[in-house]
């Protein structure tokens, strides 16, 4: 899509509305996925929360926690929301994307926090979309 083909943020008028810039060139990164159970804990916090807080403390680019409605792990024990009880031990996945160097350093932090679970690493290409700065109408 060329710049002349760009679509205004709002149909009919783009006055005062931010425009989305084309994506920047992809960057090489690493996707860290951490699989754990919702009931896992680190000190007084749920483990998933402690990991996200540690990632923020270490100034990683970002972290997202996903809660799974169904899953099983090494024990083949099924974790599900379908059972007629309030399930509090559902599968959780934390995804963090950053540079290989920052992810490698963060893995050392994880070693002291996790007692079980699974961690995977994948190469990833990051494409960033950014809003163009707004044009001032006056002054």
Backbone as ProteinMPNN parsed JSONL, in Angstrom:
{"seq_chain_A": "XXXXXXXXXXXXXXXXXXXXXXXXXXXXXXXXXXXXXXXXXXXXXXXXXXXXXXXXXXXXXXXXXXXXXXXXXXXXXXXXXXXXXXXXXXXXXXXXXXXXXXXXXXXXXXXXXXXXXXXXXXXXXXXXXXXXXXXXXXX", "coords_chain_A": {"N_chain_A": [[0.847, -1.161, 0.0], [0.73, 2.11, -0.954], [1.67, 5.462, 0.092], [-0.17, 7.229, -1.0], [-2.363, 5.624, -1.135], [-3.283, 5.429, 1.417], [-5.635, 5.083, 4.078], [-8.001, 7.174, 5.609], [-8.327, 7.59, 9.191], [-10.961, 7.832, 9.982], [-13.887, 7.362, 8.205], [-14.709, 9.543, 5.554], [-13.717, 11.889, 6.75], [-10.595, 13.146, 7.815], [-9.695, 15.044, 9.493], [-8.095, 16.128, 12.303], [-7.909, 13.548, 13.271], [-5.812, 10.826, 14.223], [-3.458, 9.34, 11.995], [-2.561, 6.18, 10.789], [0.669, 5.099, 10.473], [2.561, 3.453, 7.897], [3.844, 0.14, 8.553], [6.986, -0.225, 10.294], [10.152, -1.551, 9.212], [10.622, -5.075, 9.702], [11.906, -6.324, 12.806], [14.365, -8.433, 14.27], [13.581, -10.662, 16.825], [12.838, -12.371, 19.956], [10.39, -14.661, 20.942], [9.155, -15.447, 23.97], [7.533, -17.966, 25.601], [5.671, -18.928, 28.352], [4.407, -21.582, 30.022], [2.097, -22.416, 32.458], [0.302, -23.244, 35.503], [-2.721, -21.832, 36.723], [-2.933, -21.833, 39.507], [-0.301, -21.863, 40.397], [2.251, -20.45, 42.418], [4.353, -17.733, 43.495], [6.16, -16.76, 46.083], [3.988, -14.655, 47.698], [2.313, -14.145, 45.627], [0.284, -14.876, 42.689], [1.952, -16.904, 40.321], [1.974, -16.151, 37.596], [1.425, -13.414, 37.763], [3.615, -12.494, 39.272], [5.682, -13.02, 37.463], [5.07, -11.277, 35.331], [5.282, -8.819, 36.658], [8.016, -8.91, 37.272], [9.089, -8.921, 34.687], [8.341, -6.375, 33.902], [9.761, -4.858, 35.762], [12.348, -5.431, 34.886], [12.323, -4.079, 32.579], [11.39, -5.124, 30.136], [9.968, -5.345, 26.828], [7.2, -5.889, 26.871], [4.462, -7.815, 28.243], [2.081, -10.417, 28.07], [-0.653, -12.076, 29.516], [-2.358, -15.045, 29.068], [-5.313, -16.825, 29.57], [-6.277, -20.117, 29.605], [-9.152, -21.957, 28.589], [-9.159, -24.695, 28.519], [-6.995, -27.491, 28.817], [-4.052, -29.635, 29.066], [-1.203, -31.084, 30.68], [2.039, -32.476, 31.352], [1.216, -34.438, 33.182], [-1.134, -35.315, 32.127], [-3.512, -34.641, 33.278], [-6.651, -33.202, 32.967], [-7.448, -29.829, 32.656], [-10.075, -27.709, 32.985], [-12.8, -25.436, 32.266], [-15.246, -26.466, 32.047], [-16.171, -28.321, 33.894], [-18.478, -28.828, 36.574], [-17.739, -27.041, 38.647], [-16.043, -24.355, 40.244], [-13.317, -23.735, 38.524], [-10.028, -23.193, 39.383], [-7.565, -23.734, 38.556], [-6.593, -23.362, 35.942], [-5.016, -23.608, 32.673], [-2.332, -21.393, 31.972], [-0.722, -18.98, 29.931], [2.086, -17.058, 29.367], [3.225, -14.522, 27.342], [6.082, -13.028, 26.047], [7.872, -10.687, 24.227], [10.978, -9.726, 23.051], [14.343, -8.458, 22.644], [16.916, -10.853, 21.762], [19.008, -10.787, 23.672], [17.884, -9.543, 25.958], [15.845, -11.343, 26.574], [17.331, -13.658, 27.118], [18.677, -12.865, 29.457], [16.455, -12.556, 31.094], [15.577, -15.163, 31.386], [17.255, -16.192, 33.321], [16.232, -14.986, 35.592], [13.725, -16.248, 35.665], [14.433, -18.855, 36.341], [14.744, -18.863, 39.124], [12.161, -18.526, 39.941], [10.29, -20.364, 38.991], [8.874, -23.535, 39.671], [7.884, -25.56, 38.25], [6.386, -26.331, 35.068], [6.564, -25.116, 31.673], [8.757, -23.765, 29.262], [9.101, -22.053, 26.245], [10.984, -20.969, 23.398], [11.024, -18.89, 20.575], [12.096, -17.709, 17.392], [11.225, -14.499, 16.25], [9.684, -12.11, 14.111], [9.291, -8.74, 14.458], [6.887, -6.378, 13.763], [6.233, -3.108, 13.847], [3.519, -0.969, 14.384], [2.724, 2.38, 14.262], [1.142, 5.359, 15.406], [0.772, 8.214, 13.404], [2.024, 11.497, 14.06], [-0.307, 13.926, 15.252], [-1.659, 16.495, 13.197], [-1.509, 19.944, 13.729], [-4.19, 22.153, 13.792], [-4.415, 24.849, 14.31], [-2.019, 27.321, 15.048]], "CA_chain_A": [[0.0, 0.0, 0.0], [1.537, 3.313, -1.013], [1.166, 6.546, 0.93], [-1.358, 7.805, -1.623], [-3.463, 4.699, -0.922], [-3.615, 5.31, 2.836], [-7.046, 5.262, 4.406], [-8.161, 7.997, 6.804], [-8.753, 6.864, 10.382], [-12.417, 7.902, 10.053], [-14.412, 7.516, 6.859], [-15.306, 10.827, 5.237], [-12.928, 13.015, 7.217], [-9.437, 12.776, 8.62], [-9.29, 16.235, 10.225], [-7.939, 15.92, 13.731], [-7.794, 12.13, 13.61], [-4.47, 10.292, 13.959], [-3.345, 8.419, 10.866], [-1.661, 5.08, 11.086], [1.799, 5.026, 9.55], [2.882, 2.087, 7.46], [4.723, -0.503, 9.535], [8.425, -0.141, 10.125], [10.731, -2.824, 8.786], [10.652, -6.061, 10.787], [13.089, -6.469, 13.641], [14.526, -9.781, 14.806], [13.295, -10.71, 18.257], [12.556, -13.702, 20.487], [9.119, -14.823, 21.641], [9.249, -16.321, 25.134], [6.221, -18.426, 26.079], [5.765, -19.616, 29.633], [3.179, -22.341, 30.285], [2.001, -22.761, 33.876], [-1.057, -23.399, 36.007], [-3.24, -20.649, 37.392], [-2.692, -21.957, 40.95], [1.122, -21.753, 40.731], [2.521, -19.242, 43.182], [5.716, -17.321, 43.807], [5.999, -16.016, 47.335], [2.561, -14.483, 48.025], [1.587, -13.761, 44.419], [0.167, -15.864, 41.622], [3.204, -16.916, 39.566], [1.854, -15.367, 36.359], [1.521, -11.998, 38.13], [4.998, -12.241, 39.678], [6.517, -13.006, 36.253], [4.788, -10.036, 34.602], [5.888, -7.733, 37.422], [9.47, -9.011, 37.103], [9.371, -8.48, 33.316], [8.22, -4.908, 33.904], [10.911, -4.355, 36.533], [13.54, -5.586, 34.044], [12.092, -3.199, 31.436], [11.148, -5.837, 28.887], [9.062, -4.587, 25.961], [5.818, -6.085, 27.283], [4.083, -9.184, 28.582], [0.645, -10.675, 28.022], [-1.068, -13.317, 30.156], [-3.527, -15.66, 28.442], [-5.908, -17.871, 30.411], [-6.869, -21.122, 28.739], [-10.331, -22.637, 29.118], [-8.988, -26.142, 28.47], [-5.631, -27.903, 28.527], [-3.419, -30.628, 29.93], [0.251, -31.041, 30.621], [2.79, -33.724, 31.478], [0.474, -35.437, 33.964], [-2.352, -35.616, 31.36], [-4.688, -34.203, 34.035], [-7.374, -32.205, 32.196], [-7.846, -28.599, 33.334], [-11.153, -27.187, 32.16], [-13.855, -24.634, 32.883], [-16.517, -27.147, 31.788], [-16.59, -29.102, 35.055], [-19.457, -28.076, 37.355], [-17.151, -26.419, 39.826], [-15.241, -23.203, 39.853], [-11.947, -24.174, 38.307], [-9.042, -22.139, 39.623], [-6.258, -24.256, 38.147], [-6.621, -23.405, 34.486], [-3.718, -23.353, 32.045], [-1.976, -20.002, 31.724], [0.425, -18.772, 29.054], [2.612, -15.692, 29.367], [4.031, -14.266, 26.149], [6.953, -11.858, 26.146], [8.704, -10.527, 23.036], [12.017, -8.706, 23.211], [15.596, -8.811, 21.97], [17.491, -12.099, 22.283], [19.823, -10.52, 24.856], [17.027, -9.28, 27.117], [15.136, -12.585, 26.909], [18.316, -14.547, 27.764], [18.878, -12.38, 30.827], [15.227, -12.797, 31.854], [15.504, -16.594, 31.689], [17.95, -16.389, 34.602], [15.257, -14.592, 36.619], [12.689, -17.288, 35.714], [14.966, -20.044, 37.015], [14.5, -18.755, 40.551], [10.741, -18.329, 40.226], [9.445, -21.48, 38.548], [9.125, -24.875, 40.214], [7.375, -26.478, 37.229], [5.89, -25.618, 33.899], [7.274, -25.292, 30.413], [9.15, -22.512, 28.625], [9.547, -22.215, 24.86], [11.555, -19.791, 22.747], [10.905, -18.902, 19.12], [12.494, -16.493, 16.684], [10.047, -13.751, 15.82], [9.871, -10.828, 13.449], [8.403, -7.748, 15.041], [6.489, -5.287, 12.877], [5.611, -2.11, 14.715], [2.626, 0.021, 13.81], [2.698, 3.566, 15.109], [0.279, 6.439, 14.96], [1.453, 9.416, 12.934], [1.696, 12.618, 14.926], [-1.463, 14.703, 14.81], [-1.378, 17.818, 12.64], [-2.19, 21.03, 14.447], [-5.015, 22.978, 12.912], [-4.14, 26.271, 14.611], [-0.789, 27.673, 15.743]], "C_chain_A": [[0.891, 1.221, 0.0], [0.917, 4.393, -0.152], [-0.089, 7.155, 0.337], [-2.58, 6.912, -1.452], [-3.916, 4.64, 0.528], [-5.06, 5.697, 3.087], [-7.145, 6.144, 5.632], [-8.649, 7.152, 7.976], [-10.266, 6.829, 10.502], [-12.936, 8.149, 8.644], [-15.012, 8.898, 6.682], [-14.471, 12.014, 5.666], [-11.749, 12.508, 8.029], [-8.92, 13.969, 9.411], [-9.234, 15.916, 11.711], [-7.796, 14.476, 14.171], [-6.371, 11.647, 13.333], [-4.51, 9.332, 12.774], [-2.341, 7.346, 11.26], [-0.579, 5.063, 10.022], [1.956, 3.605, 9.055], [3.833, 1.454, 8.47], [6.187, -0.26, 9.219], [8.932, -1.505, 9.671], [10.788, -3.789, 9.955], [11.987, -6.06, 11.521], [13.155, -7.921, 14.114], [14.333, -9.732, 16.319], [13.101, -12.166, 18.67], [11.212, -13.647, 21.202], [9.333, -15.859, 22.731], [7.827, -16.671, 25.541], [6.441, -19.24, 27.337], [4.411, -20.265, 29.899], [3.179, -22.733, 31.758], [0.54, -22.908, 34.255], [-1.463, -22.136, 36.77], [-2.957, -20.673, 38.896], [-1.227, -21.83, 41.348], [1.388, -20.409, 41.395], [4.018, -18.993, 43.296], [5.603, -16.349, 44.971], [4.509, -15.852, 47.6], [1.698, -14.171, 46.805], [1.328, -14.954, 43.511], [1.424, -15.771, 40.747], [3.111, -16.066, 38.307], [1.98, -13.869, 36.652], [2.958, -11.633, 38.511], [5.92, -12.162, 38.465], [6.307, -11.712, 35.474], [5.404, -8.843, 35.336], [7.409, -7.734, 37.286], [9.871, -8.548, 35.703], [9.305, -6.957, 33.226], [9.397, -4.273, 34.628], [12.185, -4.39, 35.693], [13.42, -4.823, 32.726], [12.034, -3.943, 30.099], [10.058, -5.09, 28.117], [7.603, -4.731, 26.37], [5.562, -7.543, 27.58], [2.568, -9.287, 28.537], [0.361, -12.021, 28.656], [-2.357, -13.786, 29.483], [-4.016, -16.791, 29.331], [-6.637, -18.851, 29.499], [-8.074, -21.79, 29.352], [-10.188, -24.152, 29.172], [-7.535, -26.466, 28.162], [-5.176, -29.018, 29.444], [-1.924, -30.535, 29.726], [0.835, -32.422, 30.771], [2.016, -34.821, 32.194], [-0.77, -35.946, 33.236], [-3.626, -35.31, 32.137], [-5.351, -33.063, 33.26], [-7.781, -31.032, 33.084], [-8.899, -27.955, 32.441], [-12.107, -26.328, 32.957], [-15.204, -25.333, 32.753], [-17.033, -27.946, 32.979], [-17.486, -28.231, 35.932], [-18.904, -27.584, 38.689], [-16.353, -25.213, 39.338], [-13.793, -23.645, 39.736], [-11.007, -22.998, 38.531], [-7.654, -22.608, 39.23], [-6.229, -24.428, 36.633], [-5.228, -23.164, 33.913], [-3.54, -21.864, 31.775], [-0.768, -19.971, 30.803], [0.811, -17.304, 29.173], [3.471, -15.559, 28.121], [4.788, -12.965, 26.33], [7.809, -11.833, 24.879], [9.711, -9.421, 23.309], [13.254, -9.176, 22.461], [16.126, -10.124, 22.541], [18.285, -11.886, 23.572], [18.959, -10.315, 26.102], [16.252, -10.533, 27.534], [16.094, -13.549, 27.61], [18.554, -14.143, 29.209], [17.644, -12.673, 31.684], [15.069, -14.266, 32.217], [16.202, -16.914, 33.008], [17.034, -16.016, 35.769], [14.188, -15.678, 36.791], [13.154, -18.519, 36.48], [14.679, -20.025, 38.513], [13.032, -18.663, 40.93], [9.896, -19.567, 39.956], [9.867, -22.797, 39.189], [8.673, -25.947, 39.233], [6.888, -25.654, 36.064], [6.78, -25.869, 32.702], [7.576, -23.913, 29.845], [9.584, -22.832, 27.204], [10.076, -20.882, 24.351], [11.395, -19.953, 21.238], [11.482, -17.609, 18.565], [11.227, -15.815, 16.193], [10.481, -12.51, 15.06], [8.836, -9.876, 14.002], [8.152, -6.659, 14.009], [5.722, -4.303, 13.739], [4.721, -1.185, 13.889], [2.564, 1.191, 14.777], [1.725, 4.572, 14.529], [1.143, 7.603, 14.508], [1.108, 10.556, 13.872], [0.519, 13.406, 14.353], [-1.001, 16.061, 14.269], [-2.158, 18.856, 13.443], [-2.976, 21.863, 13.439], [-4.71, 24.456, 13.089], [-2.855, 26.365, 15.387], [0.054, 26.552, 16.012]], "O_chain_A": [[1.738, 1.356, 0.883], [-0.226, 4.265, 0.287], [-0.986, 7.56, 1.076], [-3.71, 7.375, -1.604], [-4.834, 3.887, 0.854], [-5.626, 6.537, 2.387], [-6.444, 5.9, 6.614], [-9.303, 6.127, 7.784], [-10.81, 5.883, 11.071], [-12.463, 9.06, 7.963], [-15.74, 9.379, 7.551], [-14.509, 13.056, 5.01], [-11.874, 11.573, 8.82], [-7.813, 13.915, 9.948], [-10.225, 15.482, 12.298], [-7.58, 14.216, 15.355], [-5.783, 12.018, 12.318], [-5.484, 8.603, 12.584], [-1.385, 7.61, 11.99], [-0.866, 5.02, 8.826], [1.531, 2.659, 9.719], [4.554, 2.166, 9.17], [6.583, -0.109, 8.064], [8.208, -2.497, 9.744], [10.983, -3.363, 11.094], [13.045, -5.828, 10.934], [12.124, -8.558, 14.331], [14.868, -8.854, 16.996], [13.188, -13.075, 17.845], [10.931, -12.72, 21.961], [9.653, -17.013, 22.447], [7.011, -15.785, 25.798], [7.292, -20.128, 27.379], [3.392, -19.58, 29.99], [4.146, -23.314, 32.25], [-0.35, -22.719, 33.426], [-0.629, -21.468, 37.382], [-2.761, -19.615, 39.494], [-0.932, -21.699, 42.536], [0.841, -19.379, 41.002], [4.832, -19.912, 43.206], [5.03, -15.266, 44.852], [3.814, -16.861, 47.718], [0.493, -13.958, 46.933], [2.066, -15.938, 43.555], [1.901, -14.671, 40.466], [4.049, -15.341, 37.976], [2.582, -13.136, 35.867], [3.457, -10.58, 38.114], [6.834, -11.338, 38.431], [7.274, -11.113, 35.005], [5.981, -7.957, 34.706], [8.022, -6.67, 37.194], [10.88, -7.861, 35.545], [10.122, -6.332, 32.55], [9.96, -3.279, 34.171], [13.009, -3.48, 35.777], [14.298, -4.907, 31.867], [12.546, -3.476, 29.081], [9.315, -4.297, 28.694], [6.836, -3.779, 26.228], [6.354, -8.409, 27.209], [1.86, -8.356, 28.92], [1.049, -13.002, 28.374], [-3.316, -13.027, 29.346], [-3.226, -17.617, 29.789], [-7.505, -18.461, 28.718], [-8.038, -22.161, 30.526], [-11.003, -24.827, 29.801], [-6.909, -25.796, 27.341], [-5.81, -29.314, 30.457], [-1.444, -29.984, 28.736], [0.226, -33.417, 30.378], [2.142, -35.998, 31.854], [-1.395, -36.909, 33.682], [-4.715, -35.683, 31.7], [-4.698, -32.072, 32.933], [-8.387, -31.224, 34.138], [-8.64, -27.687, 31.268], [-12.214, -26.467, 34.176], [-16.202, -24.851, 33.288], [-18.231, -28.219, 33.057], [-17.273, -27.022, 36.023], [-19.553, -27.711, 39.727], [-16.039, -25.093, 38.154], [-13.128, -23.899, 40.74], [-11.178, -21.934, 37.935], [-6.666, -21.944, 39.542], [-5.888, -25.491, 36.115], [-4.366, -22.589, 34.578], [-4.484, -21.17, 31.397], [0.107, -20.834, 30.884], [-0.04, -16.418, 29.089], [4.345, -16.389, 27.873], [4.222, -11.942, 26.713], [8.4, -12.846, 24.506], [9.352, -8.325, 23.739], [13.214, -10.167, 21.733], [15.819, -10.471, 23.682], [18.236, -12.726, 24.471], [19.264, -10.845, 27.17], [16.03, -10.755, 28.725], [15.715, -14.189, 28.59], [18.623, -15.0, 30.09], [17.771, -13.002, 32.863], [14.484, -14.583, 33.252], [15.778, -17.816, 33.731], [17.063, -16.665, 36.814], [13.79, -15.993, 37.912], [12.369, -19.152, 37.185], [14.399, -21.069, 39.103], [12.692, -18.715, 42.112], [8.889, -19.788, 40.629], [11.051, -23.131, 39.244], [9.04, -27.113, 39.373], [6.971, -24.426, 36.076], [7.648, -26.74, 32.73], [6.753, -23.002, 29.935], [10.346, -23.773, 26.98], [9.67, -19.814, 24.81], [11.609, -21.038, 20.697], [11.374, -16.55, 19.184], [10.276, -16.475, 15.773], [11.531, -11.934, 15.343], [7.642, -10.177, 14.011], [9.089, -6.089, 13.45], [4.677, -4.639, 14.297], [5.12, -0.688, 12.836], [2.373, 1.002, 15.978], [1.513, 4.629, 13.318], [2.134, 7.937, 15.157], [0.01, 10.584, 14.428], [0.37, 13.536, 13.138], [-0.086, 16.686, 14.805], [-3.323, 18.653, 13.784], [-2.472, 22.221, 12.375], [-4.745, 25.224, 12.127], [-2.62, 25.57, 16.297], [1.126, 26.712, 16.595]]}, "name": "protein", "num_of_chains": 1, "seq": "XXXXXXXXXXXXXXXXXXXXXXXXXXXXXXXXXXXXXXXXXXXXXXXXXXXXXXXXXXXXXXXXXXXXXXXXXXXXXXXXXXXXXXXXXXXXXXXXXXXXXXXXXXXXXXXXXXXXXXXXXXXXXXXXXXXXXXXXXXX"}
